[in-house]
Amino acid sequence: MGGIICFVTNNSWLDGIATAGFRLYLEKEFTSIYVFNLRGSIRGKSGISAKKEGQNVFDIMAGVAITLLVK
């Protein structure tokens, strides 16, 4: 069976050490993976560092990622 899964989450799973196994599983399970990292994570950042991150589209302090998984 094939299909498409799409979900919106915070973007911390993209480079976190704790989610390395999750990313490996996604790579093995799906034929195509598209991740749109919308960034915007300004929690704990200030000044230039926060400006580089940009504004968040959802008016929250956590970064956002949209993921499309195709099987």
Secondary structure, 3 states (H helix, E strand, C coil): CCCEEEEEEEHHHHCCCCCHHHHHHHHHHCCEEEEEEEECCCCCCCCHHHHHHCCCCCCCCCCEEEEEEEC
